[in-house]
Amino acid sequence: MREQDEEDPDDEPDAPDEPGDGAAQPGGVIPSVAFPTREWEYSTQNLTVGQLADGTTLVKTLKDAAGDGWELDQVVEAGEKRVLLLRRPKRQSRESRRVGFAPPSKN
């Protein structure tokens, strides 16, 4: 019978101590797949319960808001009225930059 070294390639790999489904173990490098952070700006629209139920006012309000990039986030009860909370991605103010070559300056 021959003796086997610890590093002998004929050795079978040890079974994991804990049962698992092959998920990464803590402490390993795990890539981040989170969504990029997005900042929102919010707006509100006040409607009565009757306006919400009439079938036209809510649709018209949401279509007008969608034209400006707003989307419905939630409806908040405010007594006899309802407040539509609208949101859209915050628009970044960009500085205007020249593209290409500037004309020669006159001294």
Buried (B, 14 or more C-beta within 10 A) or exposed (E): EEEEEEEEEEEEEEEEEEEEEEEEEEEEEEEEEEEEEEEEEEEEBEBEEEBBEEEEBBEEBBEEBEEEEBEBBEBEEEEEEBBBEBBBEEEEEEEEEEEEEEEEEEE
